[in-house]
Amino acid sequence: MIGKEEKHRIKKCPLCGGEMHDGVTAAPFFIGEKIIVIKDVPAELCSDCGEAYMKSSVVDKIEALLDKLDDLDSEMSVIHYKAA
Ligand SMILES: [Zn+2]
């Protein structure tokens, strides 16, 4: 039998080679003087070193979110990804 399971292939962490698992993380963004922390961001997390990697679709959504938040006067905001 030849064939790779594309759907369920295990991703390796580029930093340490550990296994990556789906999870959520909190991602801080620094825009000028502002700090925006987005919680519950879907990401792949390394089970060994804890490094988090966001998918490009997630990054796109966050960028749209940060554009909207640019109007806020608050210097620090904490928001939930799912509320966006
Ligand atoms: Zn790692």
PDB file of the backbone (N, CA, C, O) and the ligand in Angstrom, with CONECT records:
HET     ZN  A 101       1
ATOM      1  N   MET A   1       0.839  -1.206   0.000  1.00  0.00           N
ATOM      2  CA  MET A   1       0.000   0.000   0.000  1.00  0.00           C
ATOM      3  C   MET A   1       0.871   1.252   0.000  1.00  0.00           C
ATOM      4  O   MET A   1       1.712   1.464   0.874  1.00  0.00           O
ATOM      5  N   ILE A   2       0.634   2.050  -0.998  1.00  0.00           N
ATOM      6  CA  ILE A   2       1.331   3.330  -1.029  1.00  0.00           C
ATOM      7  C   ILE A   2       0.302   4.426  -0.837  1.00  0.00           C
ATOM      8  O   ILE A   2      -0.770   4.383  -1.441  1.00  0.00           O
ATOM      9  N   GLY A   3       0.602   5.375  -0.032  1.00  0.00           N
ATOM     10  CA  GLY A   3      -0.332   6.481   0.158  1.00  0.00           C
ATOM     11  C   GLY A   3      -0.054   7.189   1.460  1.00  0.00           C
ATOM     12  O   GLY A   3       0.246   6.578   2.486  1.00  0.00           O
ATOM     13  N   LYS A   4      -0.162   8.473   1.383  1.00  0.00           N
ATOM     14  CA  LYS A   4       0.056   9.262   2.588  1.00  0.00           C
ATOM     15  C   LYS A   4      -1.280   9.790   3.076  1.00  0.00           C
ATOM     16  O   LYS A   4      -2.151  10.129   2.275  1.00  0.00           O
ATOM     17  N   GLU A   5      -1.436   9.857   4.335  1.00  0.00           N
ATOM     18  CA  GLU A   5      -2.640  10.455   4.902  1.00  0.00           C
ATOM     19  C   GLU A   5      -2.448  11.956   4.987  1.00  0.00           C
ATOM     20  O   GLU A   5      -1.941  12.488   5.974  1.00  0.00           O
ATOM     21  N   GLU A   6      -2.865  12.619   3.929  1.00  0.00           N
ATOM     22  CA  GLU A   6      -2.652  14.070   3.888  1.00  0.00           C
ATOM     23  C   GLU A   6      -3.443  14.785   4.981  1.00  0.00           C
ATOM     24  O   GLU A   6      -2.984  15.772   5.557  1.00  0.00           O
ATOM     25  N   LYS A   7      -4.624  14.274   5.249  1.00  0.00           N
ATOM     26  CA  LYS A   7      -5.481  14.982   6.196  1.00  0.00           C
ATOM     27  C   LYS A   7      -4.937  14.934   7.620  1.00  0.00           C
ATOM     28  O   LYS A   7      -5.081  15.886   8.386  1.00  0.00           O
ATOM     29  N   HIS A   8      -4.332  13.852   7.948  1.00  0.00           N
ATOM     30  CA  HIS A   8      -3.961  13.685   9.350  1.00  0.00           C
ATOM     31  C   HIS A   8      -2.459  13.586   9.565  1.00  0.00           C
ATOM     32  O   HIS A   8      -1.998  13.056  10.576  1.00  0.00           O
ATOM     33  N   ARG A   9      -1.712  14.094   8.614  1.00  0.00           N
ATOM     34  CA  ARG A   9      -0.266  13.999   8.819  1.00  0.00           C
ATOM     35  C   ARG A   9       0.115  14.918   9.974  1.00  0.00           C
ATOM     36  O   ARG A   9      -0.424  16.015  10.123  1.00  0.00           O
ATOM     37  N   ILE A  10       1.022  14.463  10.758  1.00  0.00           N
ATOM     38  CA  ILE A  10       1.431  15.215  11.936  1.00  0.00           C
ATOM     39  C   ILE A  10       2.436  16.272  11.532  1.00  0.00           C
ATOM     40  O   ILE A  10       3.433  15.984  10.870  1.00  0.00           O
ATOM     41  N   LYS A  11       2.159  17.499  11.941  1.00  0.00           N
ATOM     42  CA  LYS A  11       3.091  18.571  11.628  1.00  0.00           C
ATOM     43  C   LYS A  11       4.173  18.618  12.685  1.00  0.00           C
ATOM     44  O   LYS A  11       3.949  18.360  13.868  1.00  0.00           O
ATOM     45  N   LYS A  12       5.338  18.954  12.211  1.00  0.00           N
ATOM     46  CA  LYS A  12       6.468  19.060  13.134  1.00  0.00           C
ATOM     47  C   LYS A  12       6.788  20.513  13.403  1.00  0.00           C
ATOM     48  O   LYS A  12       6.709  21.364  12.517  1.00  0.00           O
ATOM     49  N   CYS A  13       7.151  20.779  14.638  1.00  0.00           N
ATOM     50  CA  CYS A  13       7.545  22.129  15.014  1.00  0.00           C
ATOM     51  C   CYS A  13       8.859  22.487  14.314  1.00  0.00           C
ATOM     52  O   CYS A  13       9.832  21.737  14.391  1.00  0.00           O
ATOM     53  N   PRO A  14       8.881  23.637  13.632  1.00  0.00           N
ATOM     54  CA  PRO A  14      10.127  24.030  12.952  1.00  0.00           C
ATOM     55  C   PRO A  14      11.248  24.385  13.923  1.00  0.00           C
ATOM     56  O   PRO A  14      12.422  24.394  13.551  1.00  0.00           O
ATOM     57  N   LEU A  15      10.888  24.673  15.150  1.00  0.00           N
ATOM     58  CA  LEU A  15      11.917  25.041  16.122  1.00  0.00           C
ATOM     59  C   LEU A  15      12.568  23.828  16.758  1.00  0.00           C
ATOM     60  O   LEU A  15      13.794  23.751  16.845  1.00  0.00           O
ATOM     61  N   CYS A  16      11.750  22.877  17.206  1.00  0.00           N
ATOM     62  CA  CYS A  16      12.318  21.777  17.983  1.00  0.00           C
ATOM     63  C   CYS A  16      11.970  20.409  17.407  1.00  0.00           C
ATOM     64  O   CYS A  16      12.488  19.395  17.874  1.00  0.00           O
ATOM     65  N   GLY A  17      11.095  20.366  16.393  1.00  0.00           N
ATOM     66  CA  GLY A  17      10.739  19.079  15.812  1.00  0.00           C
ATOM     67  C   GLY A  17       9.675  18.330  16.583  1.00  0.00           C
ATOM     68  O   GLY A  17       9.376  17.178  16.268  1.00  0.00           O
ATOM     69  N   GLY A  18       9.101  18.966  17.589  1.00  0.00           N
ATOM     70  CA  GLY A  18       8.042  18.344  18.370  1.00  0.00           C
ATOM     71  C   GLY A  18       6.745  18.262  17.580  1.00  0.00           C
ATOM     72  O   GLY A  18       6.616  18.868  16.516  1.00  0.00           O
ATOM     73  N   GLU A  19       5.800  17.520  18.099  1.00  0.00           N
ATOM     74  CA  GLU A  19       4.522  17.379  17.406  1.00  0.00           C
ATOM     75  C   GLU A  19       3.633  18.592  17.647  1.00  0.00           C
ATOM     76  O   GLU A  19       3.598  19.158  18.739  1.00  0.00           O
ATOM     77  N   MET A  20       2.911  18.974  16.585  1.00  0.00           N
ATOM     78  CA  MET A  20       2.008  20.116  16.677  1.00  0.00           C
ATOM     79  C   MET A  20       0.589  19.621  16.894  1.00  0.00           C
ATOM     80  O   MET A  20       0.161  18.641  16.284  1.00  0.00           O
ATOM     81  N   HIS A  21      -0.136  20.305  17.767  1.00  0.00           N
ATOM     82  CA  HIS A  21      -1.527  19.961  18.033  1.00  0.00           C
ATOM     83  C   HIS A  21      -2.389  21.205  17.922  1.00  0.00           C
ATOM     84  O   HIS A  21      -1.935  22.318  18.188  1.00  0.00           O
ATOM     85  N   ASP A  22      -3.654  21.001  17.522  1.00  0.00           N
ATOM     86  CA  ASP A  22      -4.585  22.129  17.462  1.00  0.00           C
ATOM     87  C   ASP A  22      -4.902  22.597  18.873  1.00  0.00           C
ATOM     88  O   ASP A  22      -5.046  21.795  19.796  1.00  0.00           O
ATOM     89  N   GLY A  23      -5.006  23.892  19.017  1.00  0.00           N
ATOM     90  CA  GLY A  23      -5.349  24.454  20.314  1.00  0.00           C
ATOM     91  C   GLY A  23      -5.662  25.924  20.163  1.00  0.00           C
ATOM     92  O   GLY A  23      -5.922  26.405  19.060  1.00  0.00           O
ATOM     93  N   VAL A  24      -5.637  26.629  21.268  1.00  0.00           N
ATOM     94  CA  VAL A  24      -5.844  28.075  21.217  1.00  0.00           C
ATOM     95  C   VAL A  24      -4.704  28.760  21.958  1.00  0.00           C
ATOM     96  O   VAL A  24      -4.073  28.180  22.842  1.00  0.00           O
ATOM     97  N   THR A  25      -4.461  29.995  21.580  1.00  0.00           N
ATOM     98  CA  THR A  25      -3.398  30.754  22.223  1.00  0.00           C
ATOM     99  C   THR A  25      -3.831  32.206  22.359  1.00  0.00           C
ATOM    100  O   THR A  25      -4.822  32.622  21.758  1.00  0.00           O
ATOM    101  N   ALA A  26      -3.104  32.959  23.134  1.00  0.00           N
ATOM    102  CA  ALA A  26      -3.333  34.403  23.222  1.00  0.00           C
ATOM    103  C   ALA A  26      -2.197  35.083  22.471  1.00  0.00           C
ATOM    104  O   ALA A  26      -1.022  34.799  22.701  1.00  0.00           O
ATOM    105  N   ALA A  27      -2.569  35.981  21.572  1.00  0.00           N
ATOM    106  CA  ALA A  27      -1.562  36.609  20.727  1.00  0.00           C
ATOM    107  C   ALA A  27      -1.527  38.114  20.954  1.00  0.00           C
ATOM    108  O   ALA A  27      -2.530  38.787  20.718  1.00  0.00           O
ATOM    109  N   PRO A  28      -0.410  38.654  21.402  1.00  0.00           N
ATOM    110  CA  PRO A  28      -0.289  40.102  21.568  1.00  0.00           C
ATOM    111  C   PRO A  28       0.170  40.781  20.280  1.00  0.00           C
ATOM    112  O   PRO A  28       1.029  40.268  19.562  1.00  0.00           O
ATOM    113  N   PHE A  29      -0.417  41.938  20.003  1.00  0.00           N
ATOM    114  CA  PHE A  29      -0.005  42.709  18.826  1.00  0.00           C
ATOM    115  C   PHE A  29       0.336  44.128  19.268  1.00  0.00           C
ATOM    116  O   PHE A  29      -0.367  44.722  20.086  1.00  0.00           O
ATOM    117  N   PHE A  30       1.390  44.647  18.732  1.00  0.00           N
ATOM    118  CA  PHE A  30       1.830  45.996  19.077  1.00  0.00           C
ATOM    119  C   PHE A  30       1.669  46.890  17.859  1.00  0.00           C
ATOM    120  O   PHE A  30       2.331  46.718  16.835  1.00  0.00           O
ATOM    121  N   ILE A  31       0.756  47.859  18.009  1.00  0.00           N
ATOM    122  CA  ILE A  31       0.502  48.767  16.898  1.00  0.00           C
ATOM    123  C   ILE A  31       0.784  50.172  17.389  1.00  0.00           C
ATOM    124  O   ILE A  31       0.002  50.743  18.149  1.00  0.00           O
ATOM    125  N   GLY A  32       1.879  50.712  16.963  1.00  0.00           N
ATOM    126  CA  GLY A  32       2.260  52.024  17.460  1.00  0.00           C
ATOM    127  C   GLY A  32       2.408  51.968  18.968  1.00  0.00           C
ATOM    128  O   GLY A  32       3.206  51.194  19.498  1.00  0.00           O
ATOM    129  N   GLU A  33       1.615  52.812  19.671  1.00  0.00           N
ATOM    130  CA  GLU A  33       1.667  52.863  21.127  1.00  0.00           C
ATOM    131  C   GLU A  33       0.713  51.873  21.763  1.00  0.00           C
ATOM    132  O   GLU A  33       0.710  51.695  22.981  1.00  0.00           O
ATOM    133  N   LYS A  34      -0.099  51.229  20.936  1.00  0.00           N
ATOM    134  CA  LYS A  34      -1.159  50.381  21.474  1.00  0.00           C
ATOM    135  C   LYS A  34      -0.739  48.924  21.590  1.00  0.00           C
ATOM    136  O   LYS A  34       0.071  48.415  20.814  1.00  0.00           O
ATOM    137  N   ILE A  35      -1.316  48.282  22.580  1.00  0.00           N
ATOM    138  CA  ILE A  35      -1.129  46.843  22.738  1.00  0.00           C
ATOM    139  C   ILE A  35      -2.508  46.189  22.644  1.00  0.00           C
ATOM    140  O   ILE A  35      -3.422  46.540  23.390  1.00  0.00           O
ATOM    141  N   ILE A  36      -2.641  45.274  21.759  1.00  0.00           N
ATOM    142  CA  ILE A  36      -3.903  44.553  21.630  1.00  0.00           C
ATOM    143  C   ILE A  36      -3.617  43.062  21.818  1.00  0.00           C
ATOM    144  O   ILE A  36      -2.802  42.470  21.110  1.00  0.00           O
ATOM    145  N   VAL A  37      -4.306  42.483  22.785  1.00  0.00           N
ATOM    146  CA  VAL A  37      -4.144  41.055  23.031  1.00  0.00           C
ATOM    147  C   VAL A  37      -5.407  40.340  22.556  1.00  0.00           C
ATOM    148  O   VAL A  37      -6.510  40.663  22.996  1.00  0.00           O
ATOM    149  N   ILE A  38      -5.248  39.398  21.685  1.00  0.00           N
ATOM    150  CA  ILE A  38      -6.391  38.624  21.213  1.00  0.00           C
ATOM    151  C   ILE A  38      -6.302  37.238  21.839  1.00  0.00           C
ATOM    152  O   ILE A  38      -5.321  36.513  21.671  1.00  0.00           O
ATOM    153  N   LYS A  39      -7.359  36.899  22.563  1.00  0.00           N
ATOM    154  CA  LYS A  39      -7.391  35.608  23.264  1.00  0.00           C
ATOM    155  C   LYS A  39      -8.165  34.573  22.463  1.00  0.00           C
ATOM    156  O   LYS A  39      -8.936  34.907  21.563  1.00  0.00           O
ATOM    157  N   ASP A  40      -7.947  33.325  22.805  1.00  0.00           N
ATOM    158  CA  ASP A  40      -8.660  32.205  22.182  1.00  0.00           C
ATOM    159  C   ASP A  40      -8.466  32.152  20.665  1.00  0.00           C
ATOM    160  O   ASP A  40      -9.390  31.829  19.920  1.00  0.00           O
ATOM    161  N   VAL A  41      -7.268  32.471  20.230  1.00  0.00           N
ATOM    162  CA  VAL A  41      -6.962  32.399  18.802  1.00  0.00           C
ATOM    163  C   VAL A  41      -6.644  30.942  18.435  1.00  0.00           C
ATOM    164  O   VAL A  41      -5.773  30.321  19.045  1.00  0.00           O
ATOM    165  N   PRO A  42      -7.356  30.404  17.436  1.00  0.00           N
ATOM    166  CA  PRO A  42      -7.040  29.031  17.033  1.00  0.00           C
ATOM    167  C   PRO A  42      -5.619  28.966  16.467  1.00  0.00           C
ATOM    168  O   PRO A  42      -5.236  29.782  15.629  1.00  0.00           O
ATOM    169  N   ALA A  43      -4.860  28.002  16.927  1.00  0.00           N
ATOM    170  CA  ALA A  43      -3.469  27.892  16.481  1.00  0.00           C
ATOM    171  C   ALA A  43      -3.011  26.453  16.629  1.00  0.00           C
ATOM    172  O   ALA A  43      -3.660  25.633  17.278  1.00  0.00           O
ATOM    173  N   GLU A  44      -1.893  26.177  16.019  1.00  0.00           N
ATOM    174  CA  GLU A  44      -1.257  24.886  16.241  1.00  0.00           C
ATOM    175  C   GLU A  44      -0.149  25.103  17.250  1.00  0.00           C
ATOM    176  O   GLU A  44       0.712  25.968  17.089  1.00  0.00           O
ATOM    177  N   LEU A  45      -0.195  24.298  18.285  1.00  0.00           N
ATOM    178  CA  LEU A  45       0.747  24.463  19.380  1.00  0.00           C
ATOM    179  C   LEU A  45       1.723  23.300  19.423  1.00  0.00           C
ATOM    180  O   LEU A  45       1.343  22.146  19.224  1.00  0.00           O
ATOM    181  N   CYS A  46       2.980  23.614  19.683  1.00  0.00           N
ATOM    182  CA  CYS A  46       3.984  22.567  19.826  1.00  0.00           C
ATOM    183  C   CYS A  46       3.861  21.953  21.213  1.00  0.00           C
ATOM    184  O   CYS A  46       3.829  22.663  22.219  1.00  0.00           O
ATOM    185  N   SER A  47       3.795  20.640  21.255  1.00  0.00           N
ATOM    186  CA  SER A  47       3.643  19.981  22.555  1.00  0.00           C
ATOM    187  C   SER A  47       4.952  19.994  23.343  1.00  0.00           C
ATOM    188  O   SER A  47       4.949  19.754  24.550  1.00  0.00           O
ATOM    189  N   ASP A  48       6.045  20.267  22.686  1.00  0.00           N
ATOM    190  CA  ASP A  48       7.336  20.279  23.382  1.00  0.00           C
ATOM    191  C   ASP A  48       7.747  21.665  23.858  1.00  0.00           C
ATOM    192  O   ASP A  48       8.000  21.869  25.045  1.00  0.00           O
ATOM    193  N   CYS A  49       7.814  22.622  22.929  1.00  0.00           N
ATOM    194  CA  CYS A  49       8.318  23.944  23.325  1.00  0.00           C
ATOM    195  C   CYS A  49       7.212  24.974  23.491  1.00  0.00           C
ATOM    196  O   CYS A  49       7.468  26.076  23.977  1.00  0.00           O
ATOM    197  N   GLY A  50       5.959  24.629  23.089  1.00  0.00           N
ATOM    198  CA  GLY A  50       4.843  25.540  23.310  1.00  0.00           C
ATOM    199  C   GLY A  50       4.708  26.618  22.253  1.00  0.00           C
ATOM    200  O   GLY A  50       3.840  27.483  22.368  1.00  0.00           O
ATOM    201  N   GLU A  51       5.534  26.589  21.240  1.00  0.00           N
ATOM    202  CA  GLU A  51       5.429  27.586  20.173  1.00  0.00           C
ATOM    203  C   GLU A  51       4.077  27.471  19.483  1.00  0.00           C
ATOM    204  O   GLU A  51       3.588  26.366  19.251  1.00  0.00           O
ATOM    205  N   ALA A  52       3.469  28.613  19.152  1.00  0.00           N
ATOM    206  CA  ALA A  52       2.164  28.618  18.517  1.00  0.00           C
ATOM    207  C   ALA A  52       2.274  29.147  17.094  1.00  0.00           C
ATOM    208  O   ALA A  52       2.969  30.128  16.832  1.00  0.00           O
ATOM    209  N   TYR A  53       1.580  28.484  16.189  1.00  0.00           N
ATOM    210  CA  TYR A  53       1.569  28.924  14.798  1.00  0.00           C
ATOM    211  C   TYR A  53       0.136  29.105  14.348  1.00  0.00           C
ATOM    212  O   TYR A  53      -0.690  28.202  14.484  1.00  0.00           O
ATOM    213  N   MET A  54      -0.157  30.288  13.805  1.00  0.00           N
ATOM    214  CA  MET A  54      -1.506  30.564  13.328  1.00  0.00           C
ATOM    215  C   MET A  54      -1.608  30.281  11.830  1.00  0.00           C
ATOM    216  O   MET A  54      -0.675  30.520  11.064  1.00  0.00           O
ATOM    217  N   LYS A  55      -2.756  29.771  11.446  1.00  0.00           N
ATOM    218  CA  LYS A  55      -2.999  29.552  10.023  1.00  0.00           C
ATOM    219  C   LYS A  55      -3.195  30.893   9.323  1.00  0.00           C
ATOM    220  O   LYS A  55      -3.545  31.891   9.953  1.00  0.00           O
ATOM    221  N   SER A  56      -2.963  30.903   8.011  1.00  0.00           N
ATOM    222  CA  SER A  56      -3.050  32.171   7.280  1.00  0.00           C
ATOM    223  C   SER A  56      -4.465  32.723   7.298  1.00  0.00           C
ATOM    224  O   SER A  56      -4.645  33.940   7.302  1.00  0.00           O
ATOM    225  N   SER A  57      -5.488  31.846   7.311  1.00  0.00           N
ATOM    226  CA  SER A  57      -6.869  32.326   7.359  1.00  0.00           C
ATOM    227  C   SER A  57      -7.142  33.035   8.682  1.00  0.00           C
ATOM    228  O   SER A  57      -7.895  34.008   8.734  1.00  0.00           O
ATOM    229  N   VAL A  58      -6.521  32.537   9.749  1.00  0.00           N
ATOM    230  CA  VAL A  58      -6.678  33.158  11.066  1.00  0.00           C
ATOM    231  C   VAL A  58      -5.961  34.501  11.100  1.00  0.00           C
ATOM    232  O   VAL A  58      -6.472  35.477  11.649  1.00  0.00           O
ATOM    233  N   VAL A  59      -4.780  34.539  10.511  1.00  0.00           N
ATOM    234  CA  VAL A  59      -4.017  35.789  10.468  1.00  0.00           C
ATOM    235  C   VAL A  59      -4.786  36.860   9.692  1.00  0.00           C
ATOM    236  O   VAL A  59      -4.799  38.029  10.080  1.00  0.00           O
ATOM    237  N   ASP A  60      -5.429  36.447   8.587  1.00  0.00           N
ATOM    238  CA  ASP A  60      -6.218  37.393   7.800  1.00  0.00           C
ATOM    239  C   ASP A  60      -7.339  38.004   8.635  1.00  0.00           C
ATOM    240  O   ASP A  60      -7.590  39.208   8.582  1.00  0.00           O
ATOM    241  N   LYS A  61      -8.008  37.143   9.408  1.00  0.00           N
ATOM    242  CA  LYS A  61      -9.119  37.630  10.222  1.00  0.00           C
ATOM    243  C   LYS A  61      -8.609  38.589  11.302  1.00  0.00           C
ATOM    244  O   LYS A  61      -9.245  39.601  11.598  1.00  0.00           O
ATOM    245  N   ILE A  62      -7.478  38.265  11.873  1.00  0.00           N
ATOM    246  CA  ILE A  62      -6.907  39.120  12.913  1.00  0.00           C
ATOM    247  C   ILE A  62      -6.515  40.475  12.331  1.00  0.00           C
ATOM    248  O   ILE A  62      -6.705  41.508  12.974  1.00  0.00           O
ATOM    249  N   GLU A  63      -5.975  40.472  11.132  1.00  0.00           N
ATOM    250  CA  GLU A  63      -5.585  41.743  10.522  1.00  0.00           C
ATOM    251  C   GLU A  63      -6.805  42.631  10.284  1.00  0.00           C
ATOM    252  O   GLU A  63      -6.745  43.844  10.483  1.00  0.00           O
ATOM    253  N   ALA A  64      -7.918  42.017   9.855  1.00  0.00           N
ATOM    254  CA  ALA A  64      -9.151  42.777   9.663  1.00  0.00           C
ATOM    255  C   ALA A  64      -9.646  43.324  10.999  1.00  0.00           C
ATOM    256  O   ALA A  64     -10.144  44.447  11.087  1.00  0.00           O
ATOM    257  N   LEU A  65      -9.497  42.506  12.026  1.00  0.00           N
ATOM    258  CA  LEU A  65      -9.907  42.888  13.376  1.00  0.00           C
ATOM    259  C   LEU A  65      -9.071  44.059  13.886  1.00  0.00           C
ATOM    260  O   LEU A  65      -9.602  44.999  14.478  1.00  0.00           O
ATOM    261  N   LEU A  66      -7.784  43.998  13.656  1.00  0.00           N
ATOM    262  CA  LEU A  66      -6.885  45.056  14.125  1.00  0.00           C
ATOM    263  C   LEU A  66      -7.171  46.368  13.395  1.00  0.00           C
ATOM    264  O   LEU A  66      -7.030  47.446  13.972  1.00  0.00           O
ATOM    265  N   ASP A  67      -7.570  46.277  12.139  1.00  0.00           N
ATOM    266  CA  ASP A  67      -7.949  47.476  11.395  1.00  0.00           C
ATOM    267  C   ASP A  67      -9.110  48.182  12.070  1.00  0.00           C
ATOM    268  O   ASP A  67      -9.116  49.406  12.204  1.00  0.00           O
ATOM    269  N   LYS A  68     -10.105  47.388  12.501  1.00  0.00           N
ATOM    270  CA  LYS A  68     -11.278  47.963  13.160  1.00  0.00           C
ATOM    271  C   LYS A  68     -10.884  48.592  14.488  1.00  0.00           C
ATOM    272  O   LYS A  68     -11.386  49.655  14.854  1.00  0.00           O
ATOM    273  N   LEU A  69      -9.991  47.935  15.201  1.00  0.00           N
ATOM    274  CA  LEU A  69      -9.604  48.395  16.531  1.00  0.00           C
ATOM    275  C   LEU A  69      -8.697  49.612  16.472  1.00  0.00           C
ATOM    276  O   LEU A  69      -8.437  50.243  17.496  1.00  0.00           O
ATOM    277  N   ASP A  70      -8.226  49.937  15.316  1.00  0.00           N
ATOM    278  CA  ASP A  70      -7.331  51.071  15.154  1.00  0.00           C
ATOM    279  C   ASP A  70      -7.992  52.365  15.595  1.00  0.00           C
ATOM    280  O   ASP A  70      -7.314  53.323  15.966  1.00  0.00           O
ATOM    281  N   ASP A  71      -9.337  52.389  15.552  1.00  0.00           N
ATOM    282  CA  ASP A  71     -10.058  53.595  15.930  1.00  0.00           C
ATOM    283  C   ASP A  71     -10.166  53.779  17.446  1.00  0.00           C
ATOM    284  O   ASP A  71     -10.493  54.865  17.922  1.00  0.00           O
ATOM    285  N   LEU A  72      -9.895  52.736  18.182  1.00  0.00           N
ATOM    286  CA  LEU A  72     -10.040  52.815  19.632  1.00  0.00           C
ATOM    287  C   LEU A  72      -8.992  53.733  20.246  1.00  0.00           C
ATOM    288  O   LEU A  72      -7.859  53.820  19.772  1.00  0.00           O
ATOM    289  N   ASP A  73      -9.405  54.427  21.330  1.00  0.00           N
ATOM    290  CA  ASP A  73      -8.449  55.270  22.029  1.00  0.00           C
ATOM    291  C   ASP A  73      -7.683  54.490  23.091  1.00  0.00           C
ATOM    292  O   ASP A  73      -6.618  54.911  23.542  1.00  0.00           O
ATOM    293  N   SER A  74      -8.234  53.364  23.478  1.00  0.00           N
ATOM    294  CA  SER A  74      -7.629  52.571  24.537  1.00  0.00           C
ATOM    295  C   SER A  74      -6.211  52.146  24.177  1.00  0.00           C
ATOM    296  O   SER A  74      -5.949  51.701  23.059  1.00  0.00           O
ATOM    297  N   GLU A  75      -5.308  52.286  25.130  1.00  0.00           N
ATOM    298  CA  GLU A  75      -3.915  51.913  24.854  1.00  0.00           C
ATOM    299  C   GLU A  75      -3.703  50.415  24.931  1.00  0.00           C
ATOM    300  O   GLU A  75      -2.782  49.869  24.323  1.00  0.00           O
ATOM    301  N   MET A  76      -4.571  49.760  25.687  1.00  0.00           N
ATOM    302  CA  MET A  76      -4.449  48.324  25.768  1.00  0.00           C
ATOM    303  C   MET A  76      -5.822  47.692  25.698  1.00  0.00           C
ATOM    304  O   MET A  76      -6.724  48.063  26.449  1.00  0.00           O
ATOM    305  N   SER A  77      -5.979  46.751  24.809  1.00  0.00           N
ATOM    306  CA  SER A  77      -7.256  46.079  24.646  1.00  0.00           C
ATOM    307  C   SER A  77      -7.045  44.570  24.716  1.00  0.00           C
ATOM    308  O   SER A  77      -6.058  44.036  24.210  1.00  0.00           O
ATOM    309  N   VAL A  78      -7.987  43.910  25.348  1.00  0.00           N
ATOM    310  CA  VAL A  78      -7.983  42.460  25.347  1.00  0.00           C
ATOM    311  C   VAL A  78      -9.313  42.015  24.754  1.00  0.00           C
ATOM    312  O   VAL A  78     -10.377  42.329  25.287  1.00  0.00           O
ATOM    313  N   ILE A  79      -9.245  41.294  23.664  1.00  0.00           N
ATOM    314  CA  ILE A  79     -10.479  40.859  23.021  1.00  0.00           C
ATOM    315  C   ILE A  79     -10.430  39.367  22.749  1.00  0.00           C
ATOM    316  O   ILE A  79      -9.369  38.743  22.750  1.00  0.00           O
ATOM    317  N   HIS A  80     -11.597  38.824  22.520  1.00  0.00           N
ATOM    318  CA  HIS A  80     -11.685  37.406  22.200  1.00  0.00           C
ATOM    319  C   HIS A  80     -11.846  37.229  20.697  1.00  0.00           C
ATOM    320  O   HIS A  80     -12.637  37.921  20.055  1.00  0.00           O
ATOM    321  N   TYR A  81     -11.103  36.316  20.166  1.00  0.00           N
ATOM    322  CA  TYR A  81     -11.136  36.056  18.723  1.00  0.00           C
ATOM    323  C   TYR A  81     -12.557  35.730  18.260  1.00  0.00           C
ATOM    324  O   TYR A  81     -12.993  36.201  17.210  1.00  0.00           O
ATOM    325  N   LYS A  82     -13.268  34.933  19.035  1.00  0.00           N
ATOM    326  CA  LYS A  82     -14.595  34.494  18.611  1.00  0.00           C
ATOM    327  C   LYS A  82     -15.612  35.623  18.620  1.00  0.00           C
ATOM    328  O   LYS A  82     -16.630  35.546  17.932  1.00  0.00           O
ATOM    329  N   ALA A  83     -15.348  36.668  19.391  1.00  0.00           N
ATOM    330  CA  ALA A  83     -16.283  37.791  19.460  1.00  0.00           C
ATOM    331  C   ALA A  83     -16.113  38.717  18.272  1.00  0.00           C
ATOM    332  O   ALA A  83     -16.913  39.634  18.082  1.00  0.00           O
ATOM    333  N   ALA A  84     -15.101  38.496  17.485  1.00  0.00           N
ATOM    334  CA  ALA A  84     -14.793  39.405  16.358  1.00  0.00           C
ATOM    335  C   ALA A  84     -15.761  39.206  15.203  1.00  0.00           C
ATOM    336  O   ALA A  84     -15.649  39.883  14.181  1.00  0.00           O
TER     337      ALA A  84
HETATM  338 ZN    ZN A 101       8.597  23.057  19.384  1.00  0.00          ZN2+
END
